[in-house]
Amino acid sequence: MRQTQSSAGAAFDEMSAADGTVRPAYAELAGWLERMPASQTDAKRREADLLFRRLGITFAVYGEGGDPERLIPFDLIPRVITGAEWQALSEGLVQRVRALNAFLYDVYHGMNIVRAGKIPKDLVVANSQYRPEMIGVALPGNVYTHIAGIDVVRVSENQFYVLEDNARTPSGVSYMLENREAMMRLFPELFSANRVRPVGHYPDELLKSLRSLPPENCLNKDEPTVVVMTPGAYNSAYFEHVFLAEQMGVELVEGQDMFVDDGFVYMRTVAGPKRVDTIYRRLDDAFIDPAAFNPESVLGVRGLFDAYRRGNVNLANAVGTGVADDKSVYPYVPEMVRFYLGEEPKLANVPTYTLRNKDDLKYALEHLPELVVKEVHGSGGYGMLVGPKSTKAEIEDFRQRILANPDNYIAQPTLALSTCPTFVDEGVAPRHVDLRPYLLVGKDVKLVPGGLTRVALRAGSLVVNSSQGGGTKDTWVLEE
Amino acid sequence: MLSRAADSLYWMSRYMERAENTARLLDVSYRMSLTATDAYSQQTQWEPALVVAGCEAPFKKTGKKIDARNVIEYLALAADNPSSIRSALWMARENARAMRTQITTEMWEALNATWLEMRTLDYAKIEAMGLRAFFDWVKERSHLFRGVGYGTMTRDAAYRFVRVGTFLERADATARLLDVKYHVLLPSTRDVGGAVDYYQWGALLRSVSAFQAYRRLYRDAIVPRRVAELLVLREDMPRSLRSCFRELTRLLDELREMFGRDYVSARLADQMYNRLRFETIDNVNKQGLHEFLTEVVENNAEIGKAIAKDFGLDF
């Protein structure tokens, strides 16, 4: 669960300034919203629902009863980012993903950053996502995180923060693409009135990017055989796996479709075994090869990791990238930018107190009612204190837990996430949003303009996760 | 094309065809039971359906007695019988779901809607709608699925695997259906050629939608020799063995050309087709129709195995 809090009303609204004037980027949209009769919005919302159902754009939630194939609510009002804003943001994102890749290369090749004293050694080697098996393994282009989703929030006109890096298998890009598709079908007129930069070429860019880094022993380096590997139809993101494979025109494979022979990976086709060069895998490290990792895994391919280490196949993302997107490592990303690139970070972290540091711990304990405290390895919103929304007793209880094991926690100030106008039952109201842009790292770093905007549909809520009633919006980056 | 994709498509259509043919089997058993005389017990009427469906042993394990309701329930509705219509429709749908990208939206919708309806049905409901109406419904859903596939799929390898599944399953079903008559004993030898015999052969013809064709082709009373000829050797009868093998041979040949490989299954199907082309019904009868049909069913199983091997489906 993504949850950062704001005091109501203080949030920066992306459409309207505090005095009610509409920002220039939203001028067209504001007029369109005003002209649209309520009856039409209802009809369009129903049409959108139908469209998404028919396209099969669902995410699967099993084990909770009800229809396992659910729709993620789609909000009809797009979120707008100006060309200049995007320019600044994307420069910061590219810089950040370069640093993350440099860090990943380093932690498996010499640990210069540790030896320079910029990051504590145990944060790296004792991290459950660190894979010693990867030490010294040479990867094409030294790229580890080929597809990265860097979650960004906005708190004011010019202040964006990175909330989280996703360096393993970020999902959601299919919604970005389908949201645009839906908007263009529902409101073609909006796209003639606004100059919106396209995103539809993402699958092409993804394929190009994957193909740009063939494994060392690839037979045909100009046209390596790429596949998408899925854990199967019961995975919550299965729709996306199908979608991406289809859009790229490559096979969607499961572990059982592949085998390793003499160190090379093949897929079983009706025309006999076919060699596979690059696998865009959508399952965790632990499951890719029962011989190398979790021996219980039936989703993987026996011998795959060995083939990978020998340079006979490439994996995107690489094995062991999780060490870069852990919450305990996150506070050090700005330092990575300085260390590897010799540049100042263009995109800021949320100020973070690492409670293993004495000064930070002292500050945090004094300011618990204002802070958000998170477990470093936690996810899904468990083991988290939201100061402003907690009772005195809860805060005191948490204080004891922190004191018992300060290394296990980080703390951050309460953020006022920006809001965007959103259709709700009562009409149009501001709701909090975040943004996940997708970066493609091949020979170069590419990103399509925008990303996936998630919106917390409940009033005051900052939880944008789809499993928690979050929705999505089309994200527009305007041509300048 | 992934072997697993071919496998799913092939089994998707096999299961749909199986559901249809089980409905036909129950239909013919039901029709025959309507012409029954007192000499027939429920058991003698309904046991053949179980034998022909290959469900005799598992049914006996349920400890239920063989009568109309129990057999229909077992072959049509039982979730724990992997050969029931219900299970076949479920498997068809699950195979399609695994490979939704390989089939058209219309095909998926036809299968999915069928399953969604099927899962609401129990014996009381199919009795209320009429057993015959239920069998017809299953047949219609199968026609719809096949028609939609024929009308919407691109003519690629996927299309061929769908059709291979259909025709291999149908060849199997026709052989088994025709064999029902062997298992349904007449009350006594003097009834051979009598009214009951006539009605039974008629029921068989109707169950494979061949009654009118028979009348048109032979303009004659229903005689067993001709029924067998129609369902085994006529190339123009779409459910006859020969017709199924013509399709199978053609499809496997096309796949062979497409992938430039040699397939054992193509050779086996071609051998069977050629045998059926030059066979005479008198010759078949000399061997014994039941023995001949048993041989066909065994041969089909061999072809099924060869297909799995040829296309890497047996991993």
Interface residues (C-beta under 8 A of the other chain):
Chain A: R54 G56 A233 V242 A245 E246 E251 L252 V253 E254 Q256 D257 M267 R268 T269 V270 A271 G272
Chain B: M1 L2 S3 R4 A6 R97 A98 R100 T101 T105 A157 F161 L255 F259 G260 R261 F311 G312 F315
